[in-house]
Amino acid sequence: MSGNNMLKIGIPKGSLEEATVNLFARSGWKIRKHHRNYFPEINDPELTARLCRVQEIPRYLEDGVLDVGLTGKDWLLETGADVVTVSDLVYSKVSNRPARWVLAVAGDSPYVRPEDLAGCTIATELLGVTRRYFEDAGIPVKVQYSWGATEAKVVEGLADAIVEVTETGTTIKAHGLRIIAEVLLTNTVLIAGKAAWADPWKRAKIEQIDLLLQGALRADSLVGLKMNVPAHNLDAVLDQLPSLNSPTVAGLRDSTWYAVEIVVENDLVRDLIPRLRSAGAEGIIEYSLNKVI
C-alpha cells in the first residue's frame, strides 16, 4: 500500500454519532471511540477517521481536510459547499426515515399559513435555507440565528415562529407549538471532496464504503425465511411468497420434500408465517440479515 492510499473520513459527532457508528459496524468497519478524543480508531489500515460536527463536514471536504464524510442534506444546502454527493443514506438517530425542517408557531397563535408571518421574526439554526424559503415565497420576515433550545424561543416571546428539524413532531408538540408548513425534507448523505473523487484509488474506496453502507441499511428492513415444504404443497406455498427476487427452491435428499428460502420485508413476516404454515410449510426459520447487496 502506497503512502497516498489513505482515505480521511468524517464521522458526524452528536445526534447522528451512535447511529453512524452502528451502521459502519454492520457494514464491516468497527469504529472505536476514545473519551475526549476526536480521532477514533477504525479497523481498516486504509481509513483514518475524525469526529466532526455535522455542520462542518461539507466545508472540511471542500477544503480537502477530509476526503469523504457523512452529513445532512440540510447542512449541505446550508453551507453551499462544492462537493460530490455520492448517495443518500436514509437513517437518523431514531429511525430510517427522512427528517423534516418545519415552520412552527405557538399553538394558540393566529398564524395558519407562512404568509401570515409577514413582518414577523423567525428563529432557526438553518439560517440560509430559511431565508431562501421566505424570499422565494415573497414573504418579508426577519430571520435570527438560534444557538439552541429553538423550540423555547416562541414560548419565551423571543420569536414569532421557528424553523426546526423534527422526525416525529413530538418535541414540537410538547412545547405547545403547531406546525404550519414543511420547509425542507432532509436525510443523511455520503459526500466526497472533488479531489478525492477524482483520485482513482480514493474513489474506488469511497464506492466500496457506499456499497456496504447501502447494503447494511437495506438489510434493516428485510429478513430471511427458510422452510421445508412437501412436494404436493410447493405451489401453494410459493403462491404466498413475495420476494426481492424469485425464491430459492432446492430438492432435499427425500425427493418428496423441498427446501425454500426467501428474503422478505420485515413488516410482512407476522402475517406471512401463519399463511405459509397453513399452506403446508414446516420448520420455518426466520433470521436477520447483516447486508443485502
C-alpha positions as CSV (number, residue, x, y, z in Angstrom):
1,M,0.0,0.0,0.0
2,S,1.5,3.3,-1.0
3,G,1.6,6.3,1.3
4,N,-1.2,8.0,-0.7
5,N,-3.6,5.1,-0.2
6,M,-5.2,6.5,2.9
7,L,-8.8,7.9,3.0
8,K,-9.7,10.5,5.5
9,I,-13.3,10.1,6.6
10,G,-15.5,12.4,8.7
11,I,-17.9,10.8,11.1
12,P,-20.7,13.1,12.4
13,K,-20.5,13.9,16.1
14,G,-23.6,14.4,18.1
15,S,-27.1,13.2,17.4
16,L,-26.1,11.1,14.4
17,E,-22.9,9.7,16.0
18,E,-24.2,6.4,17.6
19,A,-26.4,5.6,14.6
20,T,-23.5,6.1,12.2
21,V,-21.0,4.0,14.3
22,N,-23.6,1.2,14.4
23,L,-24.2,1.5,10.6
24,F,-20.4,1.2,10.0
25,A,-20.2,-1.8,12.3
26,R,-22.9,-3.6,10.4
27,S,-21.1,-2.7,7.2
28,G,-17.8,-4.3,8.4
29,W,-15.9,-1.3,10.0
30,K,-15.6,-1.2,13.7
31,I,-15.1,2.4,15.0
32,R,-13.7,2.6,18.5
33,K,-14.1,6.0,20.1
34,H,-11.8,7.3,22.8
35,H,-13.0,9.6,25.6
36,R,-12.4,13.3,24.7
37,N,-10.6,12.2,21.5
38,Y,-11.8,13.3,18.1
39,F,-9.8,10.7,16.2
40,P,-11.4,7.3,16.8
41,E,-9.7,4.0,15.7
42,I,-11.1,2.1,12.8
43,N,-10.3,-1.5,11.8
44,D,-9.1,-0.6,8.3
45,P,-5.5,0.4,7.7
46,E,-6.7,2.4,4.6
47,L,-9.0,4.6,6.6
48,T,-8.4,7.3,9.2
49,A,-11.5,8.7,10.9
50,R,-12.3,12.1,12.6
51,L,-15.4,13.0,14.6
52,C,-16.8,16.4,13.4
53,R,-19.9,18.4,13.8
54,V,-22.2,17.5,11.0
55,Q,-22.5,21.2,10.0
56,E,-18.7,21.4,9.4
57,I,-18.2,18.3,7.4
58,P,-19.1,19.8,4.0
59,R,-16.6,22.6,4.4
60,Y,-13.8,20.2,5.5
61,L,-14.4,18.2,2.3
62,E,-14.4,21.3,0.2
63,D,-11.1,22.4,1.7
64,G,-9.5,18.9,1.3
65,V,-9.1,18.4,5.1
66,L,-11.3,15.3,4.7
67,D,-11.8,13.1,1.7
68,V,-15.3,11.7,2.4
69,G,-17.9,12.1,5.1
70,L,-21.5,11.9,6.2
71,T,-23.6,15.0,6.7
72,G,-27.2,16.0,6.3
73,K,-28.7,17.2,3.1
74,D,-29.8,20.2,5.1
75,W,-26.3,21.3,6.0
76,L,-25.0,20.6,2.5
77,L,-27.6,23.1,1.2
78,E,-26.9,25.5,4.1
79,T,-23.2,25.6,3.5
80,G,-23.3,25.5,-0.3
81,A,-20.1,23.5,-0.2
82,D,-18.8,22.4,-3.7
83,V,-18.5,18.7,-3.1
84,V,-19.7,15.5,-4.7
85,T,-22.9,13.9,-3.4
86,V,-22.2,10.1,-3.6
87,S,-25.5,8.8,-2.3
88,D,-28.5,9.2,0.0
89,L,-28.3,7.2,3.3
90,V,-31.7,7.5,4.8
91,Y,-31.1,6.9,8.6
92,S,-31.2,9.1,11.7
93,K,-30.8,8.9,15.4
94,V,-34.2,7.2,15.9
95,S,-35.4,5.8,12.6
96,N,-34.7,5.1,9.0
97,R,-37.0,7.8,7.8
98,P,-36.1,11.3,6.5
99,A,-36.4,14.2,8.9
100,R,-38.3,17.5,8.3
101,W,-37.4,21.1,8.9
102,V,-40.8,22.6,9.7
103,L,-42.2,26.0,10.3
104,A,-43.9,26.1,13.7
105,V,-45.8,28.7,15.7
106,A,-47.4,28.8,19.1
107,G,-50.5,26.6,19.4
108,D,-52.8,29.5,20.3
109,S,-51.3,32.0,17.8
110,P,-53.4,33.3,14.9
111,Y,-50.9,32.2,12.3
112,V,-52.1,29.4,10.0
113,R,-50.0,29.9,6.8
114,P,-46.5,31.1,6.1
115,E,-47.9,34.2,4.5
116,D,-49.4,35.2,7.9
117,L,-45.9,35.7,9.3
118,A,-45.1,38.7,7.1
119,G,-43.1,41.2,9.2
120,C,-42.5,38.6,11.9
121,T,-39.3,37.2,13.5
122,I,-38.3,33.6,12.8
123,A,-35.7,31.8,14.9
124,T,-33.6,28.9,13.4
125,E,-30.2,27.2,13.2
126,L,-30.8,26.7,9.4
127,L,-30.4,30.4,8.6
128,G,-29.6,30.4,4.9
129,V,-32.2,27.8,3.9
130,T,-34.9,29.6,5.9
131,R,-34.1,33.0,4.4
132,R,-34.3,31.5,0.9
133,Y,-37.6,29.8,1.7
134,F,-39.2,33.0,2.7
135,E,-37.6,35.0,-0.1
136,D,-38.7,32.5,-2.7
137,A,-42.3,32.8,-1.3
138,G,-42.1,36.6,-1.3
139,I,-42.8,36.9,2.4
140,P,-40.8,39.6,4.2
141,V,-39.6,38.3,7.6
142,K,-36.6,38.7,10.0
143,V,-34.6,35.5,10.4
144,Q,-32.5,35.2,13.5
145,Y,-29.9,32.6,14.3
146,S,-30.8,30.3,17.2
147,W,-28.0,28.9,19.3
148,G,-30.1,26.1,20.6
149,A,-33.3,25.5,22.5
150,T,-35.1,26.8,19.4
151,E,-38.5,25.5,20.5
152,A,-38.4,27.7,23.6
153,K,-37.9,30.9,21.5
154,V,-41.6,31.2,20.8
155,V,-42.6,30.3,24.3
156,E,-40.3,32.9,25.7
157,G,-41.6,35.6,23.3
158,L,-38.2,35.9,21.5
159,A,-39.6,34.9,18.1
160,D,-43.0,34.6,16.4
161,A,-42.2,31.3,14.8
162,I,-39.3,28.8,14.4
163,V,-37.9,26.6,11.7
164,E,-36.7,23.4,13.4
165,V,-35.9,19.8,12.5
166,T,-38.1,17.0,13.6
167,E,-38.7,13.3,12.9
168,T,-41.9,12.7,14.8
169,G,-43.1,16.1,15.7
170,T,-43.3,15.0,19.4
171,T,-40.9,17.7,20.8
172,I,-42.6,20.4,18.8
173,K,-46.0,19.5,20.2
174,A,-44.5,19.1,23.7
175,H,-43.5,22.8,23.6
176,G,-47.1,23.8,22.8
177,L,-46.2,24.5,19.1
178,R,-48.1,23.9,16.0
179,I,-46.6,23.0,12.6
180,I,-47.9,25.2,9.7
181,A,-45.5,24.2,6.9
182,E,-42.7,22.0,5.8
183,V,-39.6,23.9,4.8
184,L,-37.2,21.0,3.8
185,L,-37.1,17.2,3.8
186,T,-33.7,16.0,4.7
187,N,-31.7,12.9,5.2
188,T,-28.1,11.8,5.7
189,V,-25.9,11.9,2.6
190,L,-22.5,10.5,1.8
191,I,-20.3,13.2,0.3
192,A,-16.8,13.3,-1.2
193,G,-14.3,16.0,-1.8
194,K,-13.8,16.7,-5.5
195,A,-10.1,15.9,-5.4
196,A,-10.7,12.7,-3.6
197,W,-13.4,11.7,-6.1
198,A,-11.0,12.4,-9.0
199,D,-8.4,10.1,-7.5
200,P,-9.0,6.5,-8.8
201,W,-7.9,4.7,-5.6
202,K,-9.9,7.0,-3.3
203,R,-12.9,6.9,-5.5
204,A,-12.9,3.1,-5.5
205,K,-12.6,3.1,-1.7
206,I,-15.4,5.5,-1.4
207,E,-17.6,3.4,-3.7
208,Q,-16.8,0.3,-1.6
209,I,-17.9,2.2,1.6
210,D,-21.1,3.3,-0.1
211,L,-21.9,-0.1,-1.4
212,L,-21.6,-1.7,2.1
213,L,-23.4,1.1,3.9
214,Q,-26.3,0.9,1.5
215,G,-26.3,-2.9,1.9
216,A,-26.5,-2.6,5.7
217,L,-29.3,-0.1,5.5
218,R,-31.3,-2.3,3.1
219,A,-30.9,-5.2,5.4
220,D,-32.6,-3.3,8.2
221,S,-36.0,-3.7,6.6
222,L,-35.6,-7.3,5.4
223,V,-35.4,-10.8,7.0
224,G,-34.7,-14.2,5.6
225,L,-37.1,-17.1,5.8
226,K,-36.2,-20.8,5.4
227,M,-38.7,-23.6,5.4
228,N,-39.3,-27.2,4.3
229,V,-42.2,-27.9,2.0
230,P,-43.8,-31.2,0.9
231,A,-43.8,-31.5,-2.9
232,H,-47.6,-31.6,-3.0
233,N,-47.8,-28.3,-1.2
234,L,-45.0,-26.5,-3.1
235,D,-47.2,-24.4,-5.4
236,A,-49.5,-23.4,-2.6
237,V,-46.5,-22.1,-0.5
238,L,-44.9,-20.3,-3.5
239,D,-48.1,-18.5,-4.2
240,Q,-47.8,-16.9,-0.7
241,L,-44.2,-15.6,-1.2
242,P,-43.3,-12.0,-2.1
243,S,-39.6,-11.7,-2.7
244,L,-36.7,-9.4,-3.6
245,N,-36.1,-12.0,-6.3
246,S,-37.5,-15.4,-7.0
247,P,-37.3,-17.7,-4.0
248,T,-34.6,-20.4,-3.9
249,V,-36.1,-23.9,-4.2
250,A,-33.9,-26.9,-3.7
251,G,-34.7,-30.6,-3.6
252,L,-33.9,-32.5,-0.4
253,R,-32.5,-36.0,0.0
254,D,-36.0,-37.1,0.4
255,S,-37.4,-36.3,-3.1
256,T,-40.9,-35.7,-1.7
257,W,-39.6,-32.5,0.1
258,Y,-38.2,-29.2,-0.9
259,A,-36.2,-26.5,0.9
260,V,-37.4,-23.0,0.2
261,E,-35.5,-19.8,1.1
262,I,-36.7,-16.2,0.6
263,V,-35.9,-12.6,1.6
264,V,-38.9,-10.5,2.6
265,E,-39.9,-7.2,4.1
266,N,-39.7,-7.3,7.9
267,D,-43.2,-5.9,8.3
268,L,-44.8,-8.7,6.2
269,V,-43.5,-11.6,8.3
270,R,-46.0,-11.6,11.1
271,D,-48.8,-12.1,8.6
272,L,-46.8,-14.2,6.2
273,I,-45.6,-17.0,8.5
274,P,-49.1,-18.2,9.6
275,R,-50.2,-18.3,5.9
276,L,-47.1,-20.3,5.0
277,R,-47.8,-22.7,7.8
278,S,-51.4,-23.1,6.6
279,A,-50.2,-23.7,3.0
280,G,-48.1,-26.6,4.2
281,A,-44.7,-25.2,5.0
282,E,-42.9,-26.8,8.0
283,G,-39.7,-26.0,10.0
284,I,-40.0,-22.3,9.2
285,I,-36.9,-20.3,10.3
286,E,-36.7,-16.5,10.4
287,Y,-33.2,-15.0,10.5
288,S,-31.8,-11.4,10.4
289,L,-29.7,-10.1,7.6
290,N,-26.5,-8.1,8.0
291,K,-26.2,-6.7,4.5
292,V,-28.2,-7.0,1.3
293,I,-26.2,-6.0,-1.8
